[in-house]
Amino acid sequence: MTNDDIGMKPADAAKMLGISTRTLHRWHALRTGPPRCKIGRVVLYRKSAITDWLKTYEVQPTRTFAKG
């Protein structure tokens, strides 16, 4: 774990994903969002966990438009 990966607050994680904090909380409630850590009442997201979570949703194109 690097110093850059220590933890982001939900507002920072939401900003990184381009969503609202409300959406991030809703995703957590639905168990579809990125993994998070909770220490007492403090919720933190690791940057590497968010990028790994995003990789699971990557979609490759299924069709090419090359002549053939």
Rosetta constraint file for C-alpha pairs under 8 A:
AtomPair CA 1 CA 5 HARMONIC 5.97 0.50
AtomPair CA 1 CA 6 HARMONIC 7.21 0.50
AtomPair CA 2 CA 6 HARMONIC 6.82 0.50
AtomPair CA 4 CA 47 HARMONIC 7.54 0.50
AtomPair CA 5 CA 46 HARMONIC 5.37 0.50
AtomPair CA 5 CA 47 HARMONIC 5.40 0.50
AtomPair CA 5 CA 48 HARMONIC 6.42 0.50
AtomPair CA 6 CA 46 HARMONIC 6.24 0.50
AtomPair CA 6 CA 47 HARMONIC 7.96 0.50
AtomPair CA 7 CA 44 HARMONIC 5.21 0.50
AtomPair CA 7 CA 45 HARMONIC 5.18 0.50
AtomPair CA 7 CA 46 HARMONIC 4.76 0.50
AtomPair CA 7 CA 47 HARMONIC 6.98 0.50
AtomPair CA 8 CA 12 HARMONIC 5.79 0.50
AtomPair CA 8 CA 13 HARMONIC 6.07 0.50
AtomPair CA 8 CA 44 HARMONIC 5.19 0.50
AtomPair CA 8 CA 45 HARMONIC 4.99 0.50
AtomPair CA 8 CA 46 HARMONIC 6.23 0.50
AtomPair CA 8 CA 47 HARMONIC 7.20 0.50
AtomPair CA 9 CA 13 HARMONIC 6.33 0.50
AtomPair CA 9 CA 43 HARMONIC 6.41 0.50
AtomPair CA 9 CA 44 HARMONIC 5.02 0.50
AtomPair CA 9 CA 45 HARMONIC 6.42 0.50
AtomPair CA 10 CA 14 HARMONIC 5.95 0.50
AtomPair CA 10 CA 21 HARMONIC 6.31 0.50
AtomPair CA 10 CA 24 HARMONIC 7.48 0.50
AtomPair CA 10 CA 43 HARMONIC 6.86 0.50
AtomPair CA 10 CA 44 HARMONIC 6.55 0.50
AtomPair CA 10 CA 45 HARMONIC 6.92 0.50
AtomPair CA 11 CA 15 HARMONIC 6.15 0.50
AtomPair CA 11 CA 20 HARMONIC 7.77 0.50
AtomPair CA 11 CA 21 HARMONIC 5.78 0.50
AtomPair CA 12 CA 16 HARMONIC 6.19 0.50
AtomPair CA 13 CA 17 HARMONIC 6.32 0.50
AtomPair CA 13 CA 45 HARMONIC 6.59 0.50
AtomPair CA 13 CA 47 HARMONIC 7.78 0.50
AtomPair CA 13 CA 50 HARMONIC 7.97 0.50
AtomPair CA 14 CA 18 HARMONIC 5.93 0.50
AtomPair CA 14 CA 19 HARMONIC 5.13 0.50
AtomPair CA 14 CA 20 HARMONIC 5.63 0.50
AtomPair CA 14 CA 21 HARMONIC 5.45 0.50
AtomPair CA 14 CA 24 HARMONIC 6.38 0.50
AtomPair CA 15 CA 19 HARMONIC 6.22 0.50
AtomPair CA 15 CA 20 HARMONIC 7.25 0.50
AtomPair CA 19 CA 23 HARMONIC 6.44 0.50
AtomPair CA 19 CA 24 HARMONIC 7.20 0.50
AtomPair CA 20 CA 24 HARMONIC 6.52 0.50
AtomPair CA 21 CA 25 HARMONIC 6.21 0.50
AtomPair CA 22 CA 26 HARMONIC 6.12 0.50
AtomPair CA 23 CA 27 HARMONIC 6.06 0.50
AtomPair CA 24 CA 28 HARMONIC 6.35 0.50
AtomPair CA 24 CA 33 HARMONIC 6.74 0.50
AtomPair CA 25 CA 29 HARMONIC 6.31 0.50
AtomPair CA 26 CA 30 HARMONIC 6.23 0.50
AtomPair CA 27 CA 31 HARMONIC 5.96 0.50
AtomPair CA 27 CA 32 HARMONIC 5.15 0.50
AtomPair CA 27 CA 33 HARMONIC 4.58 0.50
AtomPair CA 28 CA 32 HARMONIC 6.17 0.50
AtomPair CA 28 CA 33 HARMONIC 5.20 0.50
AtomPair CA 28 CA 34 HARMONIC 7.57 0.50
AtomPair CA 33 CA 53 HARMONIC 7.98 0.50
AtomPair CA 34 CA 45 HARMONIC 7.95 0.50
AtomPair CA 34 CA 49 HARMONIC 6.80 0.50
AtomPair CA 34 CA 50 HARMONIC 5.58 0.50
AtomPair CA 34 CA 53 HARMONIC 5.64 0.50
AtomPair CA 35 CA 45 HARMONIC 7.00 0.50
AtomPair CA 35 CA 49 HARMONIC 6.45 0.50
AtomPair CA 35 CA 50 HARMONIC 7.28 0.50
AtomPair CA 35 CA 53 HARMONIC 7.74 0.50
AtomPair CA 36 CA 43 HARMONIC 6.86 0.50
AtomPair CA 36 CA 44 HARMONIC 5.82 0.50
AtomPair CA 36 CA 45 HARMONIC 4.78 0.50
AtomPair CA 36 CA 46 HARMONIC 7.09 0.50
AtomPair CA 36 CA 49 HARMONIC 7.99 0.50
AtomPair CA 37 CA 43 HARMONIC 5.77 0.50
AtomPair CA 37 CA 44 HARMONIC 5.19 0.50
AtomPair CA 37 CA 45 HARMONIC 6.23 0.50
AtomPair CA 38 CA 42 HARMONIC 5.59 0.50
AtomPair CA 38 CA 43 HARMONIC 4.48 0.50
AtomPair CA 38 CA 44 HARMONIC 6.25 0.50
AtomPair CA 39 CA 43 HARMONIC 6.50 0.50
AtomPair CA 39 CA 44 HARMONIC 7.97 0.50
AtomPair CA 45 CA 49 HARMONIC 7.21 0.50
AtomPair CA 45 CA 50 HARMONIC 7.31 0.50
AtomPair CA 46 CA 50 HARMONIC 6.47 0.50
AtomPair CA 47 CA 51 HARMONIC 6.37 0.50
AtomPair CA 48 CA 52 HARMONIC 6.04 0.50
AtomPair CA 49 CA 53 HARMONIC 6.01 0.50
AtomPair CA 50 CA 54 HARMONIC 6.14 0.50
AtomPair CA 51 CA 55 HARMONIC 6.25 0.50
AtomPair CA 52 CA 56 HARMONIC 6.74 0.50
AtomPair CA 53 CA 57 HARMONIC 7.14 0.50
AtomPair CA 54 CA 58 HARMONIC 6.70 0.50
